[in-house]
Amino acid sequence: MPEPHPRTRLDDTFAGPIRFSMMAALRDGVEMDFATLAQVLQANDSAVSKAISALSAVGYVVVRKGQVGVRPRTWVRATAAGSRAFEAHVQALRDIVGPEI
């Protein structure tokens, strides 16, 4: 029996471009505040907030809230499980495309 096609290893959590881009931005233990993340992703606050909620719901990111001076601030970072899932997803994409990349 042949091995399953690599597409079967894709994680639907990363199907949205904002969620995919967010996980890419949060690689290697990077933690970003909400405003910086929105700027890096070139996305509006609503889209970033929805992506954070979706990724947080499955345990792929953690959110830390605090203050800088008197202003509230939100920071986001990928969890170990999220990083592993993202790397597996990216590897599946590479396997689908083939050895050319």
N, C-alpha and C positions, 0 to 999 in steps of 0.2 A: 504494500500500500504506500503510495507517495506521501511525502510530508505535506501538511496543510499549507496552503498558500500563505505567504507572509501577511496578507491583508487581514487574516484572522487574528493576528497579534496587535492590530491597531487598537488604540484605546479611544473610544468615542468621546471621552472627556476632552480630548485635545482636538476635536473636529472643528471647533470654532477658531477662527484666526486670532482673535484676541487672547483666548486661553492658551493657544499654542505659543504665541509670541511672548506672553507673560512668563510661561515656564522657561522659555529660552532666555529671557532677560534675568530670571532668578537662578540661573545655573551657578554651580560652584559656590553655594552657600551665600550668595548675594542677598542682602536684605535691602529693600527700597521703600521709601515713604510713598504714599499714595500719589502725591502730586508729581514726583519724579517718575514714577511708573507710568502715569497717564501721559506724561511728556515723551518718555522713551517709546511708548506704544503708539503715540500720536492718535490717542483715542479719547473720547469724552468721558467725563466722570461716571456717567450712567453705565457705559459699556465696561469700564474698568471695574466698577462696583459689582456688576453682574458676574463678570469673570471671576473675581475674587470669591464671591459667594459660591459659585459652582465648584471651583477648585477646593475651597475650604470644606464644602459639604462632603466631599469624598476623601478628605484628609491629605490633599496634595499640597496645600499651603496652610500656613498659620498666620494669624493676624495678631499684631501687638498694638495696643492703643496706649497713648501717653500724651504728654504735653511738651511743647517747646515754648518756654515762657508761659504765656497765658493761652496760647493757641493749641487746640487739640491736634494731634497728629496720629496717623495710622501707618504702620509699617507692615510689610508683607515679605515672607520668605518661604521658599519651598521646603517641604518636609523631606526626610530621607525616602519615604515611600513615594512621594511625588517625584523626586529626582529619578528614582529607579524606574518608575512608570514612564516618565518622559523619555529617558534614555532608551528604554525598550521600544517605545513608539517610534522614535527616530531611527533606531536600527531596523525596525520593520519597514519603514519608508525606504531606507537604503537597500534593503533586500528586494523590495518590489522593483526599484529602479534598476538594480543590477550593479555589477562591478565597475561601471563607468564612473561612478562618483565616489 
